[in-house]
Structure formats: structure tokens, C-alpha cells
Amino acid sequence: MKYDCSSLFTEKDEYQHLIEKVIALYQQGKFQEAIPMAKKALSIAEKRFGPDHPDAAQSLNNLAELYRLQGRYDKAEPLYKRALGIREKTLGPDHPDTATSLSNLAALYHLQGRYAEQAVS
């Protein structure tokens, strides 16, 4: 019997593979190359787990980080905010991942000199 190995590569495997590639490219400073993969990982997370799942929040955060590092703050901010909202709702305000999202958003505001918003967020 002959097997089609491509069917063994599940969507979850693809998601995990993309996350690993995004992280590797991030560590190499190849932010522009990582963005399409981060977008695809986000799409898979939203489809597979739902748009309000913590994995979707992680994917949003990853993409936001890539934009922030490129100075594309206008693209990063809504992604950080959405990730924070998901994490507050699903994990609660005291969870370490929620704190990470809040910290990332505050760091973005700090880079922009938006100090009043840092304190309010």
C-alpha cells in the first residue's frame, strides 16, 4: 500500500512549524521575511482555535513585535491591543501572558512618547 505523506502534515504541525520559523527569523533579525509567515500562523490559529483563543493572541503578539521592530507602530498597536483583550478575557488580568501583552503595549507607547497612555493602559 502506498501512503501520501503530505496528509500526515496536519494544520497543527504547519502552525507549529510556522511559529518556529518566525522565531528563528526574528532571532536572525529578518523581520520582513518573518511577517508573511507570522500572518499565515495567525490565520491558521484563528481558523483552527478561534479568533479569541490564546494561540491567536500569541500569533497577534508575534506579528505586532515584527511590526514594532520595523518601526511600523501603526500596524503593531491594534495587534497588541487585540492580543491583550483576548488574554484578559481568556486568561484573566493576573496571568503572566496578559502581563506580557500589557508590557508590550506599554513599550510601544513608550517608544512613541505616549507616556500618559502607558499609565492608563
Secondary structure by P-SEA (a helix, b strand, c coil): ccccccccccaaaaaaaaaaaaaaaaaacccccaaaaaaaaaaaaaaacccccaaaaaaaaaaaaaaaaacaaaaaaaaaaaaaaaaaaccccccaaaaaaaaaaaaaaaaacaaaaaaac
